[in-house]
């Protein structure tokens, strides 16, 4: 588990530091998987402002990953980083 968490943290660092530009749907998927993988108290709901389209997209992305366990969300996040950014160093 510790090794997997370490790989997740490395994947997060790679995603945070990349200069690559991604389409909004990919960014939202990264966001939702990260939030699901790191939320401590269950399902994360971002604060919303009435009529805030950005929050609506975030909530929609979160709903799509709500049935994943934290471990599954970490694994999928790692897979996304490897698919879109590159191999995660050991």
PDB file with one MODEL, atoms N, CA, C and O in Angstrom:
MODEL        1
ATOM      1  N   UNK A   1       0.824  -1.199   0.000  1.00  0.00           N
ATOM      2  CA  UNK A   1       0.000   0.000   0.000  1.00  0.00           C
ATOM      3  C   UNK A   1       0.860   1.253   0.000  1.00  0.00           C
ATOM      4  O   UNK A   1       0.556   2.210  -0.712  1.00  0.00           O
ATOM      5  N   UNK A   2       1.935   1.261   0.791  1.00  0.00           N
ATOM      6  CA  UNK A   2       2.806   2.429   0.862  1.00  0.00           C
ATOM      7  C   UNK A   2       3.462   2.703  -0.489  1.00  0.00           C
ATOM      8  O   UNK A   2       3.607   3.857  -0.891  1.00  0.00           O
ATOM      9  N   UNK A   3       3.858   1.635  -1.189  1.00  0.00           N
ATOM     10  CA  UNK A   3       4.467   1.796  -2.502  1.00  0.00           C
ATOM     11  C   UNK A   3       3.458   2.378  -3.490  1.00  0.00           C
ATOM     12  O   UNK A   3       3.798   3.244  -4.296  1.00  0.00           O
ATOM     13  N   UNK A   4       2.217   1.898  -3.423  1.00  0.00           N
ATOM     14  CA  UNK A   4       1.176   2.399  -4.311  1.00  0.00           C
ATOM     15  C   UNK A   4       0.884   3.875  -4.012  1.00  0.00           C
ATOM     16  O   UNK A   4       0.702   4.671  -4.934  1.00  0.00           O
ATOM     17  N   UNK A   5       0.840   4.242  -2.722  1.00  0.00           N
ATOM     18  CA  UNK A   5       0.610   5.628  -2.347  1.00  0.00           C
ATOM     19  C   UNK A   5       1.762   6.501  -2.834  1.00  0.00           C
ATOM     20  O   UNK A   5       1.543   7.627  -3.280  1.00  0.00           O
ATOM     21  N   UNK A   6       2.972   5.993  -2.751  1.00  0.00           N
ATOM     22  CA  UNK A   6       4.136   6.722  -3.244  1.00  0.00           C
ATOM     23  C   UNK A   6       4.033   6.956  -4.747  1.00  0.00           C
ATOM     24  O   UNK A   6       4.354   8.041  -5.232  1.00  0.00           O
ATOM     25  N   UNK A   7       3.589   5.951  -5.479  1.00  0.00           N
ATOM     26  CA  UNK A   7       3.421   6.083  -6.924  1.00  0.00           C
ATOM     27  C   UNK A   7       2.334   7.109  -7.245  1.00  0.00           C
ATOM     28  O   UNK A   7       2.467   7.887  -8.190  1.00  0.00           O
ATOM     29  N   UNK A   8       1.266   7.106  -6.460  1.00  0.00           N
ATOM     30  CA  UNK A   8       0.198   8.087  -6.634  1.00  0.00           C
ATOM     31  C   UNK A   8       0.738   9.498  -6.413  1.00  0.00           C
ATOM     32  O   UNK A   8       0.442  10.404  -7.191  1.00  0.00           O
ATOM     33  N   UNK A   9       1.524   9.687  -5.363  1.00  0.00           N
ATOM     34  CA  UNK A   9       2.092  11.010  -5.077  1.00  0.00           C
ATOM     35  C   UNK A   9       3.037  11.463  -6.184  1.00  0.00           C
ATOM     36  O   UNK A   9       3.059  12.643  -6.536  1.00  0.00           O
ATOM     37  N   UNK A  10       3.810  10.543  -6.730  1.00  0.00           N
ATOM     38  CA  UNK A  10       4.687  10.878  -7.860  1.00  0.00           C
ATOM     39  C   UNK A  10       3.851  11.253  -9.086  1.00  0.00           C
ATOM     40  O   UNK A  10       4.187  12.187  -9.815  1.00  0.00           O
ATOM     41  N   UNK A  11       2.765  10.518  -9.301  1.00  0.00           N
ATOM     42  CA  UNK A  11       1.874  10.821 -10.426  1.00  0.00           C
ATOM     43  C   UNK A  11       1.275  12.206 -10.248  1.00  0.00           C
ATOM     44  O   UNK A  11       1.187  12.971 -11.207  1.00  0.00           O
ATOM     45  N   UNK A  12       0.864  12.535  -9.030  1.00  0.00           N
ATOM     46  CA  UNK A  12       0.301  13.852  -8.753  1.00  0.00           C
ATOM     47  C   UNK A  12       1.340  14.947  -9.020  1.00  0.00           C
ATOM     48  O   UNK A  12       1.023  15.975  -9.618  1.00  0.00           O
ATOM     49  N   UNK A  13       2.576  14.723  -8.578  1.00  0.00           N
ATOM     50  CA  UNK A  13       3.643  15.702  -8.834  1.00  0.00           C
ATOM     51  C   UNK A  13       3.852  15.906 -10.330  1.00  0.00           C
ATOM     52  O   UNK A  13       4.021  17.034 -10.793  1.00  0.00           O
ATOM     53  N   UNK A  14       3.839  14.812 -11.079  1.00  0.00           N
ATOM     54  CA  UNK A  14       4.019  14.922 -12.532  1.00  0.00           C
ATOM     55  C   UNK A  14       2.875  15.714 -13.160  1.00  0.00           C
ATOM     56  O   UNK A  14       3.105  16.575 -14.010  1.00  0.00           O
ATOM     57  N   UNK A  15       1.657  15.426 -12.744  1.00  0.00           N
ATOM     58  CA  UNK A  15       0.492  16.118 -13.303  1.00  0.00           C
ATOM     59  C   UNK A  15       0.510  17.596 -12.922  1.00  0.00           C
ATOM     60  O   UNK A  15       0.130  18.453 -13.720  1.00  0.00           O
ATOM     61  N   UNK A  16       0.950  17.890 -11.705  1.00  0.00           N
ATOM     62  CA  UNK A  16       0.969  19.270 -11.231  1.00  0.00           C
ATOM     63  C   UNK A  16       2.049  20.111 -11.913  1.00  0.00           C
ATOM     64  O   UNK A  16       1.899  21.324 -12.059  1.00  0.00           O
ATOM     65  N   UNK A  17       3.119  19.469 -12.322  1.00  0.00           N
ATOM     66  CA  UNK A  17       4.266  20.206 -12.868  1.00  0.00           C
ATOM     67  C   UNK A  17       4.333  20.205 -14.391  1.00  0.00           C
ATOM     68  O   UNK A  17       5.205  20.859 -14.963  1.00  0.00           O
ATOM     69  N   UNK A  18       3.449  19.500 -15.049  1.00  0.00           N
ATOM     70  CA  UNK A  18       3.538  19.417 -16.504  1.00  0.00           C
ATOM     71  C   UNK A  18       3.154  20.744 -17.157  1.00  0.00           C
ATOM     72  O   UNK A  18       2.318  21.490 -16.647  1.00  0.00           O
ATOM     73  N   UNK A  19       3.774  21.010 -18.274  1.00  0.00           N
ATOM     74  CA  UNK A  19       3.438  22.191 -19.072  1.00  0.00           C
ATOM     75  C   UNK A  19       2.433  21.848 -20.171  1.00  0.00           C
ATOM     76  O   UNK A  19       1.995  22.723 -20.917  1.00  0.00           O
ATOM     77  N   UNK A  20       2.076  20.579 -20.261  1.00  0.00           N
ATOM     78  CA  UNK A  20       1.149  20.150 -21.303  1.00  0.00           C
ATOM     79  C   UNK A  20      -0.235  20.761 -21.079  1.00  0.00           C
ATOM     80  O   UNK A  20      -0.678  20.960 -19.948  1.00  0.00           O
ATOM     81  N   UNK A  21      -0.886  21.046 -22.181  1.00  0.00           N
ATOM     82  CA  UNK A  21      -2.258  21.558 -22.137  1.00  0.00           C
ATOM     83  C   UNK A  21      -3.207  20.400 -22.456  1.00  0.00           C
ATOM     84  O   UNK A  21      -2.980  19.643 -23.400  1.00  0.00           O
ATOM     85  N   UNK A  22      -4.261  20.273 -21.664  1.00  0.00           N
ATOM     86  CA  UNK A  22      -5.223  19.191 -21.853  1.00  0.00           C
ATOM     87  C   UNK A  22      -6.610  19.765 -22.103  1.00  0.00           C
ATOM     88  O   UNK A  22      -6.927  20.865 -21.649  1.00  0.00           O
ATOM     89  N   UNK A  23      -7.436  19.013 -22.828  1.00  0.00           N
ATOM     90  CA  UNK A  23      -8.830  19.441 -23.009  1.00  0.00           C
ATOM     91  C   UNK A  23      -9.547  19.471 -21.656  1.00  0.00           C
ATOM     92  O   UNK A  23      -9.159  18.757 -20.730  1.00  0.00           O
ATOM     93  N   UNK A  24     -10.582  20.290 -21.544  1.00  0.00           N
ATOM     94  CA  UNK A  24     -11.297  20.400 -20.267  1.00  0.00           C
ATOM     95  C   UNK A  24     -11.805  19.069 -19.714  1.00  0.00           C
ATOM     96  O   UNK A  24     -11.792  18.877 -18.499  1.00  0.00           O
ATOM     97  N   UNK A  25     -12.250  18.147 -20.565  1.00  0.00           N
ATOM     98  CA  UNK A  25     -12.765  16.878 -20.053  1.00  0.00           C
ATOM     99  C   UNK A  25     -11.666  16.053 -19.381  1.00  0.00           C
ATOM    100  O   UNK A  25     -11.921  15.367 -18.392  1.00  0.00           O
ATOM    101  N   UNK A  26     -10.447  16.120 -19.915  1.00  0.00           N
ATOM    102  CA  UNK A  26      -9.327  15.395 -19.302  1.00  0.00           C
ATOM    103  C   UNK A  26      -8.978  16.044 -17.966  1.00  0.00           C
ATOM    104  O   UNK A  26      -8.746  15.343 -16.980  1.00  0.00           O
ATOM    105  N   UNK A  27      -8.939  17.371 -17.925  1.00  0.00           N
ATOM    106  CA  UNK A  27      -8.652  18.067 -16.672  1.00  0.00           C
ATOM    107  C   UNK A  27      -9.694  17.748 -15.602  1.00  0.00           C
ATOM    108  O   UNK A  27      -9.353  17.543 -14.437  1.00  0.00           O
ATOM    109  N   UNK A  28     -10.942  17.708 -15.998  1.00  0.00           N
ATOM    110  CA  UNK A  28     -12.001  17.379 -15.044  1.00  0.00           C
ATOM    111  C   UNK A  28     -11.863  15.950 -14.529  1.00  0.00           C
ATOM    112  O   UNK A  28     -12.128  15.679 -13.358  1.00  0.00           O
ATOM    113  N   UNK A  29     -11.453  15.050 -15.394  1.00  0.00           N
ATOM    114  CA  UNK A  29     -11.261  13.660 -14.969  1.00  0.00           C
ATOM    115  C   UNK A  29     -10.094  13.560 -13.988  1.00  0.00           C
ATOM    116  O   UNK A  29     -10.188  12.859 -12.980  1.00  0.00           O
ATOM    117  N   UNK A  30      -8.990  14.261 -14.281  1.00  0.00           N
ATOM    118  CA  UNK A  30      -7.873  14.320 -13.325  1.00  0.00           C
ATOM    119  C   UNK A  30      -8.365  14.848 -11.980  1.00  0.00           C
ATOM    120  O   UNK A  30      -8.076  14.272 -10.931  1.00  0.00           O
ATOM    121  N   UNK A  31      -9.103  15.936 -12.025  1.00  0.00           N
ATOM    122  CA  UNK A  31      -9.632  16.580 -10.819  1.00  0.00           C
ATOM    123  C   UNK A  31     -10.491  15.612 -10.006  1.00  0.00           C
ATOM    124  O   UNK A  31     -10.291  15.455  -8.802  1.00  0.00           O
ATOM    125  N   UNK A  32     -11.434  14.976 -10.663  1.00  0.00           N
ATOM    126  CA  UNK A  32     -12.362  14.095  -9.961  1.00  0.00           C
ATOM    127  C   UNK A  32     -11.649  12.886  -9.354  1.00  0.00           C
ATOM    128  O   UNK A  32     -11.924  12.507  -8.215  1.00  0.00           O
ATOM    129  N   UNK A  33     -10.748  12.294 -10.104  1.00  0.00           N
ATOM    130  CA  UNK A  33     -10.017  11.139  -9.574  1.00  0.00           C
ATOM    131  C   UNK A  33      -9.147  11.541  -8.387  1.00  0.00           C
ATOM    132  O   UNK A  33      -9.074  10.817  -7.394  1.00  0.00           O
ATOM    133  N   UNK A  34      -8.489  12.694  -8.491  1.00  0.00           N
ATOM    134  CA  UNK A  34      -7.650  13.161  -7.385  1.00  0.00           C
ATOM    135  C   UNK A  34      -8.502  13.404  -6.134  1.00  0.00           C
ATOM    136  O   UNK A  34      -8.146  12.962  -5.041  1.00  0.00           O
ATOM    137  N   UNK A  35      -9.615  14.102  -6.298  1.00  0.00           N
ATOM    138  CA  UNK A  35     -10.480  14.388  -5.153  1.00  0.00           C
ATOM    139  C   UNK A  35     -11.019  13.104  -4.534  1.00  0.00           C
ATOM    140  O   UNK A  35     -11.082  12.986  -3.310  1.00  0.00           O
ATOM    141  N   UNK A  36     -11.405  12.147  -5.366  1.00  0.00           N
ATOM    142  CA  UNK A  36     -11.919  10.873  -4.856  1.00  0.00           C
ATOM    143  C   UNK A  36     -10.819  10.099  -4.142  1.00  0.00           C
ATOM    144  O   UNK A  36     -11.072   9.462  -3.120  1.00  0.00           O
ATOM    145  N   UNK A  37      -9.611  10.151  -4.669  1.00  0.00           N
ATOM    146  CA  UNK A  37      -8.493   9.408  -4.083  1.00  0.00           C
ATOM    147  C   UNK A  37      -8.006  10.006  -2.767  1.00  0.00           C
ATOM    148  O   UNK A  37      -7.402   9.305  -1.955  1.00  0.00           O
ATOM    149  N   UNK A  38      -8.261  11.283  -2.554  1.00  0.00           N
ATOM    150  CA  UNK A  38      -7.699  11.951  -1.375  1.00  0.00           C
ATOM    151  C   UNK A  38      -8.743  12.412  -0.364  1.00  0.00           C
ATOM    152  O   UNK A  38      -8.371  12.901   0.703  1.00  0.00           O
ATOM    153  N   UNK A  39     -10.019  12.279  -0.654  1.00  0.00           N
ATOM    154  CA  UNK A  39     -11.060  12.747   0.264  1.00  0.00           C
ATOM    155  C   UNK A  39     -11.081  11.883   1.519  1.00  0.00           C
ATOM    156  O   UNK A  39     -11.087  10.655   1.439  1.00  0.00           O
ATOM    157  N   UNK A  40     -11.092  12.524   2.657  1.00  0.00           N
ATOM    158  CA  UNK A  40     -11.051  11.805   3.931  1.00  0.00           C
ATOM    159  C   UNK A  40     -12.429  11.469   4.474  1.00  0.00           C
ATOM    160  O   UNK A  40     -12.606  10.439   5.125  1.00  0.00           O
ATOM    161  N   UNK A  41     -13.395  12.316   4.216  1.00  0.00           N
ATOM    162  CA  UNK A  41     -14.703  12.162   4.853  1.00  0.00           C
ATOM    163  C   UNK A  41     -15.793  11.783   3.866  1.00  0.00           C
ATOM    164  O   UNK A  41     -16.892  12.334   3.921  1.00  0.00           O
ATOM    165  N   UNK A  42     -15.511  10.862   2.977  1.00  0.00           N
ATOM    166  CA  UNK A  42     -16.526  10.430   2.032  1.00  0.00           C
ATOM    167  C   UNK A  42     -16.489  11.210   0.738  1.00  0.00           C
ATOM    168  O   UNK A  42     -15.414  11.530   0.229  1.00  0.00           O
ATOM    169  N   UNK A  43     -17.640  11.514   0.210  1.00  0.00           N
ATOM    170  CA  UNK A  43     -17.776  12.120  -1.109  1.00  0.00           C
ATOM    171  C   UNK A  43     -17.565  13.626  -1.039  1.00  0.00           C
ATOM    172  O   UNK A  43     -18.227  14.308  -0.257  1.00  0.00           O
ATOM    173  N   UNK A  44     -16.657  14.147  -1.840  1.00  0.00           N
ATOM    174  CA  UNK A  44     -16.344  15.583  -1.877  1.00  0.00           C
ATOM    175  C   UNK A  44     -17.334  16.310  -2.779  1.00  0.00           C
ATOM    176  O   UNK A  44     -17.584  15.888  -3.908  1.00  0.00           O
ATOM    177  N   UNK A  45     -17.892  17.399  -2.273  1.00  0.00           N
ATOM    178  CA  UNK A  45     -18.757  18.266  -3.069  1.00  0.00           C
ATOM    179  C   UNK A  45     -18.130  19.666  -3.032  1.00  0.00           C
ATOM    180  O   UNK A  45     -17.986  20.249  -1.957  1.00  0.00           O
ATOM    181  N   UNK A  46     -17.759  20.203  -4.191  1.00  0.00           N
ATOM    182  CA  UNK A  46     -17.162  21.535  -4.190  1.00  0.00           C
ATOM    183  C   UNK A  46     -18.200  22.594  -3.835  1.00  0.00           C
ATOM    184  O   UNK A  46     -19.393  22.420  -4.085  1.00  0.00           O
ATOM    185  N   UNK A  47     -17.730  23.693  -3.248  1.00  0.00           N
ATOM    186  CA  UNK A  47     -18.667  24.779  -2.978  1.00  0.00           C
ATOM    187  C   UNK A  47     -19.248  25.301  -4.292  1.00  0.00           C
ATOM    188  O   UNK A  47     -18.548  25.373  -5.302  1.00  0.00           O
ATOM    189  N   UNK A  48     -20.511  25.657  -4.271  1.00  0.00           N
ATOM    190  CA  UNK A  48     -21.146  26.121  -5.504  1.00  0.00           C
ATOM    191  C   UNK A  48     -21.688  27.530  -5.330  1.00  0.00           C
ATOM    192  O   UNK A  48     -22.111  27.931  -4.246  1.00  0.00           O
ATOM    193  N   UNK A  49     -21.663  28.249  -6.408  1.00  0.00           N
ATOM    194  CA  UNK A  49     -22.341  29.537  -6.489  1.00  0.00           C
ATOM    195  C   UNK A  49     -23.487  29.329  -7.456  1.00  0.00           C
ATOM    196  O   UNK A  49     -23.332  28.652  -8.472  1.00  0.00           O
ATOM    197  N   UNK A  50     -24.603  29.889  -7.158  1.00  0.00           N
ATOM    198  CA  UNK A  50     -25.764  29.697  -8.022  1.00  0.00           C
ATOM    199  C   UNK A  50     -25.420  30.137  -9.442  1.00  0.00           C
ATOM    200  O   UNK A  50     -24.958  31.257  -9.658  1.00  0.00           O
ATOM    201  N   UNK A  51     -25.647  29.253 -10.399  1.00  0.00           N
ATOM    202  CA  UNK A  51     -25.368  29.582 -11.788  1.00  0.00           C
ATOM    203  C   UNK A  51     -23.911  29.416 -12.184  1.00  0.00           C
ATOM    204  O   UNK A  51     -23.528  29.818 -13.283  1.00  0.00           O
ATOM    205  N   UNK A  52     -23.093  28.837 -11.322  1.00  0.00           N
ATOM    206  CA  UNK A  52     -21.674  28.668 -11.613  1.00  0.00           C
ATOM    207  C   UNK A  52     -21.476  27.407 -12.463  1.00  0.00           C
ATOM    208  O   UNK A  52     -21.518  26.289 -11.950  1.00  0.00           O
ATOM    209  N   UNK A  53     -21.261  27.601 -13.753  1.00  0.00           N
ATOM    210  CA  UNK A  53     -21.120  26.486 -14.687  1.00  0.00           C
ATOM    211  C   UNK A  53     -19.907  25.617 -14.359  1.00  0.00           C
ATOM    212  O   UNK A  53     -19.969  24.394 -14.484  1.00  0.00           O
ATOM    213  N   UNK A  54     -18.823  26.232 -13.948  1.00  0.00           N
ATOM    214  CA  UNK A  54     -17.608  25.473 -13.607  1.00  0.00           C
ATOM    215  C   UNK A  54     -17.890  24.487 -12.473  1.00  0.00           C
ATOM    216  O   UNK A  54     -17.476  23.330 -12.543  1.00  0.00           O
ATOM    217  N   UNK A  55     -18.584  24.930 -11.442  1.00  0.00           N
ATOM    218  CA  UNK A  55     -18.926  24.029 -10.334  1.00  0.00           C
ATOM    219  C   UNK A  55     -19.823  22.893 -10.804  1.00  0.00           C
ATOM    220  O   UNK A  55     -19.692  21.763 -10.334  1.00  0.00           O
ATOM    221  N   UNK A  56     -20.718  23.181 -11.713  1.00  0.00           N
ATOM    222  CA  UNK A  56     -21.599  22.132 -12.235  1.00  0.00           C
ATOM    223  C   UNK A  56     -20.801  21.058 -12.957  1.00  0.00           C
ATOM    224  O   UNK A  56     -21.080  19.869 -12.800  1.00  0.00           O
ATOM    225  N   UNK A  57     -19.812  21.463 -13.746  1.00  0.00           N
ATOM    226  CA  UNK A  57     -18.968  20.484 -14.429  1.00  0.00           C
ATOM    227  C   UNK A  57     -18.148  19.678 -13.426  1.00  0.00           C
ATOM    228  O   UNK A  57     -17.974  18.472 -13.598  1.00  0.00           O
ATOM    229  N   UNK A  58     -17.646  20.331 -12.383  1.00  0.00           N
ATOM    230  CA  UNK A  58     -16.879  19.622 -11.358  1.00  0.00           C
ATOM    231  C   UNK A  58     -17.753  18.593 -10.648  1.00  0.00           C
ATOM    232  O   UNK A  58     -17.339  17.452 -10.444  1.00  0.00           O
ATOM    233  N   UNK A  59     -18.948  19.000 -10.278  1.00  0.00           N
ATOM    234  CA  UNK A  59     -19.854  18.072  -9.596  1.00  0.00           C
ATOM    235  C   UNK A  59     -20.182  16.894 -10.494  1.00  0.00           C
ATOM    236  O   UNK A  59     -20.202  15.753 -10.032  1.00  0.00           O
ATOM    237  N   UNK A  60     -20.436  17.149 -11.757  1.00  0.00           N
ATOM    238  CA  UNK A  60     -20.717  16.069 -12.699  1.00  0.00           C
ATOM    239  C   UNK A  60     -19.538  15.092 -12.778  1.00  0.00           C
ATOM    240  O   UNK A  60     -19.736  13.877 -12.774  1.00  0.00           O
ATOM    241  N   UNK A  61     -18.323  15.619 -12.850  1.00  0.00           N
ATOM    242  CA  UNK A  61     -17.140  14.753 -12.906  1.00  0.00           C
ATOM    243  C   UNK A  61     -17.008  13.936 -11.628  1.00  0.00           C
ATOM    244  O   UNK A  61     -16.649  12.760 -11.679  1.00  0.00           O
ATOM    245  N   UNK A  62     -17.292  14.546 -10.491  1.00  0.00           N
ATOM    246  CA  UNK A  62     -17.212  13.831  -9.219  1.00  0.00           C
ATOM    247  C   UNK A  62     -18.263  12.730  -9.115  1.00  0.00           C
ATOM    248  O   UNK A  62     -17.991  11.653  -8.586  1.00  0.00           O
ATOM    249  N   UNK A  63     -19.443  13.002  -9.614  1.00  0.00           N
ATOM    250  CA  UNK A  63     -20.507  11.994  -9.590  1.00  0.00           C
ATOM    251  C   UNK A  63     -20.091  10.773 -10.417  1.00  0.00           C
ATOM    252  O   UNK A  63     -20.429   9.640 -10.073  1.00  0.00           O
ATOM    253  N   UNK A  64     -19.364  11.008 -11.495  1.00  0.00           N
ATOM    254  CA  UNK A  64     -18.944   9.901 -12.355  1.00  0.00           C
ATOM    255  C   UNK A  64     -17.945   8.967 -11.679  1.00  0.00           C
ATOM    256  O   UNK A  64     -17.823   7.811 -12.085  1.00  0.00           O
ATOM    257  N   UNK A  65     -17.230   9.437 -10.663  1.00  0.00           N
ATOM    258  CA  UNK A  65     -16.241   8.585  -9.990  1.00  0.00           C
ATOM    259  C   UNK A  65     -16.643   8.228  -8.558  1.00  0.00           C
ATOM    260  O   UNK A  65     -15.851   7.635  -7.825  1.00  0.00           O
ATOM    261  N   UNK A  66     -17.856   8.579  -8.157  1.00  0.00           N
ATOM    262  CA  UNK A  66     -18.254   8.402  -6.761  1.00  0.00           C
ATOM    263  C   UNK A  66     -18.281   6.945  -6.303  1.00  0.00           C
ATOM    264  O   UNK A  66     -18.145   6.676  -5.110  1.00  0.00           O
ATOM    265  N   UNK A  67     -18.453   6.008  -7.223  1.00  0.00           N
ATOM    266  CA  UNK A  67     -18.516   4.604  -6.838  1.00  0.00           C
ATOM    267  C   UNK A  67     -17.143   3.934  -6.761  1.00  0.00           C
ATOM    268  O   UNK A  67     -17.041   2.761  -6.401  1.00  0.00           O
ATOM    269  N   UNK A  68     -16.103   4.670  -7.096  1.00  0.00           N
ATOM    270  CA  UNK A  68     -14.753   4.117  -6.990  1.00  0.00           C
ATOM    271  C   UNK A  68     -14.274   4.181  -5.542  1.00  0.00           C
ATOM    272  O   UNK A  68     -14.585   5.124  -4.814  1.00  0.00           O
ATOM    273  N   UNK A  69     -13.521   3.173  -5.139  1.00  0.00           N
ATOM    274  CA  UNK A  69     -12.860   3.251  -3.838  1.00  0.00           C
ATOM    275  C   UNK A  69     -11.681   4.212  -3.972  1.00  0.00           C
ATOM    276  O   UNK A  69     -11.293   4.575  -5.082  1.00  0.00           O
ATOM    277  N   UNK A  70     -11.125   4.616  -2.860  1.00  0.00           N
ATOM    278  CA  UNK A  70      -9.956   5.498  -2.910  1.00  0.00           C
ATOM    279  C   UNK A  70      -8.812   4.818  -3.661  1.00  0.00           C
ATOM    280  O   UNK A  70      -8.108   5.451  -4.448  1.00  0.00           O
ATOM    281  N   UNK A  71      -8.642   3.530  -3.408  1.00  0.00           N
ATOM    282  CA  UNK A  71      -7.574   2.777  -4.075  1.00  0.00           C
ATOM    283  C   UNK A  71      -7.810   2.738  -5.583  1.00  0.00           C
ATOM    284  O   UNK A  71      -6.878   2.954  -6.357  1.00  0.00           O
ATOM    285  N   UNK A  72      -9.043   2.466  -6.008  1.00  0.00           N
ATOM    286  CA  UNK A  72      -9.359   2.439  -7.442  1.00  0.00           C
ATOM    287  C   UNK A  72      -9.135   3.812  -8.077  1.00  0.00           C
ATOM    288  O   UNK A  72      -8.631   3.907  -9.196  1.00  0.00           O
ATOM    289  N   UNK A  73      -9.507   4.866  -7.365  1.00  0.00           N
ATOM    290  CA  UNK A  73      -9.303   6.219  -7.881  1.00  0.00           C
ATOM    291  C   UNK A  73      -7.813   6.512  -8.033  1.00  0.00           C
ATOM    292  O   UNK A  73      -7.400   7.118  -9.022  1.00  0.00           O
ATOM    293  N   UNK A  74      -7.009   6.091  -7.071  1.00  0.00           N
ATOM    294  CA  UNK A  74      -5.560   6.270  -7.179  1.00  0.00           C
ATOM    295  C   UNK A  74      -5.007   5.524  -8.387  1.00  0.00           C
ATOM    296  O   UNK A  74      -4.201   6.062  -9.147  1.00  0.00           O
ATOM    297  N   UNK A  75      -5.448   4.284  -8.556  1.00  0.00           N
ATOM    298  CA  UNK A  75      -4.964   3.474  -9.683  1.00  0.00           C
ATOM    299  C   UNK A  75      -5.333   4.114 -11.017  1.00  0.00           C
ATOM    300  O   UNK A  75      -4.513   4.158 -11.934  1.00  0.00           O
ATOM    301  N   UNK A  76      -6.556   4.607 -11.127  1.00  0.00           N
ATOM    302  CA  UNK A  76      -6.986   5.239 -12.384  1.00  0.00           C
ATOM    303  C   UNK A  76      -6.264   6.561 -12.617  1.00  0.00           C
ATOM    304  O   UNK A  76      -5.964   6.916 -13.757  1.00  0.00           O
ATOM    305  N   UNK A  77      -5.987   7.282 -11.549  1.00  0.00           N
ATOM    306  CA  UNK A  77      -5.232   8.534 -11.669  1.00  0.00           C
ATOM    307  C   UNK A  77      -3.829   8.238 -12.211  1.00  0.00           C
ATOM    308  O   UNK A  77      -3.342   8.917 -13.115  1.00  0.00           O
ATOM    309  N   UNK A  78      -3.203   7.229 -11.648  1.00  0.00           N
ATOM    310  CA  UNK A  78      -1.868   6.818 -12.104  1.00  0.00           C
ATOM    311  C   UNK A  78      -1.920   6.436 -13.583  1.00  0.00           C
ATOM    312  O   UNK A  78      -1.059   6.843 -14.363  1.00  0.00           O
ATOM    313  N   UNK A  79      -2.929   5.655 -13.966  1.00  0.00           N
ATOM    314  CA  UNK A  79      -3.081   5.256 -15.372  1.00  0.00           C
ATOM    315  C   UNK A  79      -3.248   6.469 -16.284  1.00  0.00           C
ATOM    316  O   UNK A  79      -2.683   6.509 -17.376  1.00  0.00           O
ATOM    317  N   UNK A  80      -4.018   7.452 -15.838  1.00  0.00           N
ATOM    318  CA  UNK A  80      -4.220   8.664 -16.650  1.00  0.00           C
ATOM    319  C   UNK A  80      -2.920   9.438 -16.830  1.00  0.00           C
ATOM    320  O   UNK A  80      -2.618   9.918 -17.922  1.00  0.00           O
ATOM    321  N   UNK A  81      -2.155   9.553 -15.748  1.00  0.00           N
ATOM    322  CA  UNK A  81      -0.873  10.255 -15.836  1.00  0.00           C
ATOM    323  C   UNK A  81       0.035   9.536 -16.819  1.00  0.00           C
ATOM    324  O   UNK A  81       0.671  10.172 -17.659  1.00  0.00           O
ATOM    325  N   UNK A  82       0.100   8.221 -16.719  1.00  0.00           N
ATOM    326  CA  UNK A  82       0.963   7.465 -17.628  1.00  0.00           C
ATOM    327  C   UNK A  82       0.476   7.575 -19.074  1.00  0.00           C
ATOM    328  O   UNK A  82       1.290   7.604 -19.996  1.00  0.00           O
ATOM    329  N   UNK A  83      -0.824   7.636 -19.277  1.00  0.00           N
ATOM    330  CA  UNK A  83      -1.381   7.745 -20.619  1.00  0.00           C
ATOM    331  C   UNK A  83      -1.130   9.130 -21.226  1.00  0.00           C
ATOM    332  O   UNK A  83      -0.779   9.242 -22.400  1.00  0.00           O
ATOM    333  N   UNK A  84      -1.310  10.171 -20.429  1.00  0.00           N
ATOM    334  CA  UNK A  84      -1.272  11.524 -20.973  1.00  0.00           C
ATOM    335  C   UNK A  84       0.062  12.251 -20.779  1.00  0.00           C
ATOM    336  O   UNK A  84       0.378  13.172 -21.532  1.00  0.00           O
ATOM    337  N   UNK A  85       0.847  11.843 -19.774  1.00  0.00           N
ATOM    338  CA  UNK A  85       2.076  12.577 -19.468  1.00  0.00           C
ATOM    339  C   UNK A  85       3.323  11.725 -19.665  1.00  0.00           C
ATOM    340  O   UNK A  85       4.300  12.181 -20.260  1.00  0.00           O
ATOM    341  N   UNK A  86       3.297  10.498 -19.172  1.00  0.00           N
ATOM    342  CA  UNK A  86       4.445   9.627 -19.337  1.00  0.00           C
ATOM    343  C   UNK A  86       4.598   8.680 -18.162  1.00  0.00           C
ATOM    344  O   UNK A  86       3.851   8.745 -17.185  1.00  0.00           O
ATOM    345  N   UNK A  87       5.573   7.805 -18.277  1.00  0.00           N
ATOM    346  CA  UNK A  87       5.807   6.797 -17.259  1.00  0.00           C
ATOM    347  C   UNK A  87       6.249   7.450 -15.950  1.00  0.00           C
ATOM    348  O   UNK A  87       7.023   8.407 -15.940  1.00  0.00           O
ATOM    349  N   UNK A  88       5.741   6.912 -14.868  1.00  0.00           N
ATOM    350  CA  UNK A  88       6.079   7.436 -13.545  1.00  0.00           C
ATOM    351  C   UNK A  88       7.370   6.778 -13.080  1.00  0.00           C
ATOM    352  O   UNK A  88       7.468   5.551 -13.059  1.00  0.00           O
ATOM    353  N   UNK A  89       8.374   7.594 -12.701  1.00  0.00           N
ATOM    354  CA  UNK A  89       9.654   7.006 -12.262  1.00  0.00           C
ATOM    355  C   UNK A  89       9.483   6.218 -10.972  1.00  0.00           C
ATOM    356  O   UNK A  89       8.640   6.534 -10.133  1.00  0.00           O
ATOM    357  N   UNK A  90      10.289   5.205 -10.842  1.00  0.00           N
ATOM    358  CA  UNK A  90      10.218   4.357  -9.627  1.00  0.00           C
ATOM    359  C   UNK A  90      11.012   4.959  -8.501  1.00  0.00           C
ATOM    360  O   UNK A  90      11.067   4.389  -7.411  1.00  0.00           O
TER     361      UNK A  90
ENDMDL
END
